Structures are given as structure tokens and as C-alpha cells.
Amino acid sequence: MSSIKPSYDAVIIGSGHNGLVAASYLANAGLSVLVAERNAEIGGATQSKQAFAGVDARLSVYSYLVSLVPDKIIKNLGLRLQLKSRKTASYTPAFENGNLRELLIRNDDPNSNREAFLALTGSEDDYLGYLALQDMQSQLATAVWPSLTEPLVSRDDMRHQMGTDGEDAWQDLIENPLGQAIERLISDDLIRGLVFTDGRIGLATFPHDPSLIQNRSLLYHVIGRGTGEWRVPIGGMGALVNELVRVALSTGNVEIVTEASVSHVAPGKKRSSVTIEADGTTVETDARFVLCNASAQILNQLTGAASKSEAPPLEGAGFKINMLLERLPQLLSKQCAPAEAFAGTFHIDEGYEQMLAAYEESMSGKTPSKPPGEIYCHTLTDNSILPDDLNRRGFHTLTLFGLDTPYRLFEKDNETVRDEVIAKYLAGIDQFLGEPIEDCLARDGNGDPCIEAMSPVDLEKKIHLPKGNIFHGDLSWPFAESEDEVGQWGVETEYPNIFLCGSAAKRGGAVSGIPGHNAAMKVLEMARR
């Protein structure tokens, strides 16, 4: 704490990847920056950790894959970040009348994928519908993706950029509930579910939700890099954090302090005062600019702007399970090898009707009888996160992201409900295996199975996500939603020198660095004035 100076050009609240992106841009421009992190670890949701006692394996414990980090940020900051494509895009199994149905989609193998759709449905119709939906997503990505690191344009301007050929895509993905397009283009329940999962990751929603949050969620999951491909970060998610810290500190203009909690921000016309507490002491520093990498609710609390009329944060509905395996489990499938199925996104109980049923159960206050989820194995694409001896012995990591597990289910008795949900997810995995997944789990230094789980309540406690919402709140459209927002960066607050630089900003959400970039651009724009 004694290293904190009386003043800085910018104070950044939180050391998540967006805050570190902002710090790096500002420091490269010559500004002095303080990053204050209330946890002991840097990185927020993008950290890698030794999740299991006595086992030298550093897992990406909160977020796993990368799609939305623009090459522009990687090049601007000189990040030595490697992202590797997965051979498998997805594997989706389901039982119908006791028979196993399955769909394996490979990356960059359209002939094989066409045959897989034909084998599943006996017709080309759903494959053509799937391609039509992908084409619409591509049209939207072409217009939206380059705009995410530029000032906001109006809704009409964004629509105009789509052109006449993109009008159908605009209607289906922006104006109308996503369920309409899915149900028109695809008839098979399994394929409908596969497509719809991107519209509800981390959120409680359904295909015809009039709020269209499912459309916005889909958008952020399919436009990354202009292709929507999700890649594996070599070295785990912590590799991104390590690179951002390296770049920031190399400027000589950045200080990062941990276990330092910002307790108050007093806004001023030209400079703001920031109160920081740690080790039982309190320090005040002032800054020309304050950037908040935490949620908008936390910023309101720090500035005293929170009011009784403020809408409560939108609850998260995601559940995370991290596992270390001694070996990959055998599958019931006679068509697909475990190393191929687990390398991509392995969908569990994510049929279209199954997900609708799970949503309705969860909204009525019940844990879903068959909670949907998806799993993937980092080490099948990148085994560098494990030491050589574990790789030689055939160890692998496995991560699950569960759906339809809203915050409300865990509020009263988090431990009991968490255990109940873990058991349901393990049973959901086991139904497609030739052996129980628990028989494949490695043991930690205490002899306990290498498995950890986090509910939305846990995510709120550990990394301060409001109500466990991985997006910090409602996802925004990637364009201005009022005339006043046109030309802004989507990071502005009611205070002229205080900005959001995390997921709560417009065009925030997921691992992207975009809000951090945009907040830095806003600051530099004002500094030049």
C-alpha cells in the first residue's frame, strides 16, 4: 500500500483482462496508471489456477475459450498470445426410443458434416437450414465485428451496412425472436437445440423470449473474429492475463496492487478521489480518470449513486464444473472416438424441447431434472497446462458449463443445491459413457476426487459477478440504442471522467478486451482535447 502515489492519470478498479487491456493502452500512451485488485490473484474470470491440492495442473477455472479478442488488440499491444483451433466443433448425442442419435461436426470439413447430418435425419433439409442460419450469422458478423472497436453507430446505420442482401439476416437475428428462424429452417429437435445453445449460455431465456436477450447472446457467440470460431488459448486462459501484465508493466507506467479494495470514489469535475483499503490501512489517491472493470452496480455503490429505484442485477444461470481425469472415459458411441468427441463442445441434454423443459422447471424454483450443459477437454488441443509426467500418464482436463441453473435456486442453501446439481450433471454425462465419469477422476494430494463446482452464488463470492451473471448484466446490442449514444464508445457514465471498462459496458460480455480497449480510446480522446 505504501507504493500508492498521491495521484495518477488513471485508476482502474479491478484487474480482469479488460482492465489490463485498458491499462496497457493508456500506459503505452504515456499515462500513469494504478490497477487496484481486491482479490489476491490478478485476472478475475480469466485466470488460471492450480485447482486441486498437490496436483501441478493449472486449469482455466472460470472462462475457457476465446473467440471475441480482436486481432487489432493483440497486434496493438504486442501480445504473444497463441489461439489454436479445435479439430472438432461439436458432438451432440441424445437418446430417442432407447436408440442413440449423435451428430459430430468437424471444423473445416463440410463434406463430413453433410454426411453426418444425412445420417442423423435421412435428409438434406436440416443441413441446408443449418447452413442458411450460418450464412445469416456470417452476414451479420461482417457488419458488426469491425465496428466493436469503433464508436457506436446508430441502429439504422448498422442495418444499412448489411445491405439489401442482409435484410433477411437482420430480421431473423435482430428484429424477431430467435426461435422463429430456428423453427422455420430446422425441423430436427437435436439440431434445433444445438443451434439454440449459443442463445442462452449463462442466461435464463427461451426461444421466443420477447426481450430478445437470446438474440443478443447468440450474436456475441457467433461473430467473433468474423467467423464465430472458438479457439483454445495455448497455456490456458491465464496466458492472456500473463501477457497483459507483461505488456503493462514493461511500460514503466503501471502499478498493480492486489488485496486492495476500492471503498469509495468521489467524482470531481477535473479529478476524482479514490479511497483504497488494504491491510487495515486506508489510502486516498486522486485521478484524472477512473475506469471501473467491475459491474455497474459496484460502481454505483462506490460513487454513492445507487438508488432504491435501481433495477436489481439480472441473475446469472450458469454452473461450472472443473475436473482432472486419469483417462478419457469410453463412449457408448460406435461412430465417434472419445478423443474426437471431447475435443469439441460436447452437448449434454441440450435438445430443443429438453432445454425448454429445463428452463420452465428452473423458473418455477426447481432444479431441472435433466439440466443442460456442455463440456470440452482443453488438453486434447493444448496439453501444455499439464506437466510432462501427467501427459505421459494420459491425464486430461474436462470442464462443464451448465445451463438453467439460475441464482435463485442456490440463494437459500447453496451447498446442498450445488451438490444436487453436480450429481445431476454427472448422471447426464454418464448416460453417454461406457463407464462412470467418476471412475476416471484423478485424485488430489489429499486423496479426494479432482472435481470442483461453482454455482452462480459461488461466482458472485469468488469473482464478484453480480448474482453470478457472467456478463455483469443485460447484454447490449452492438449499436447505439438512442441518439445520444451515437458516436460514444459505450463506456460512458453520468460522470464525465469515470468510465466502465468491463463487461458492464456496451459491447461487453465474454472474454474480448473490447470494453477495455474502448474505455482507453475514450480516455485518450479526452486527454487529447
Secondary structure by P-SEA (a helix, b strand, c coil): cccccccccbbbccccaaaaaaaaaaaaabbbbbbbbcccccccccccccccccccccccccccccccccaaaaaaacccbbbbbbcccbbbbbbccccccccccccccaaaaaaaaaaacccaaaaaaaaaaaaaaaaaaaacccccccccccaaaaaaaacccaaaaaaacccccaaaaaaaccccaaaaaaaacccccccccccccccaaaaaaaaaacccccccbbbbcccccaaaaaaaaaaaaaaccbbbbccccccbbbbcccbbbbbbbcccbbbbbbccbbbbcccaaaaaaaacccccccccccccbbbbbbbcccbbbbbccccccccccccccccccccaaaaaaaaaaaaaccccccccbbbbbccccccccccaaaaaaccbbbbbbbcccccccccccaaaaaaaaaaaaaaaaaccccccccccbbbcccccccbbbbcaaaaaaacccccccccccccccccccccccccccccccccccbbbccccccccccccaaaaaaaaaaaaaaaac
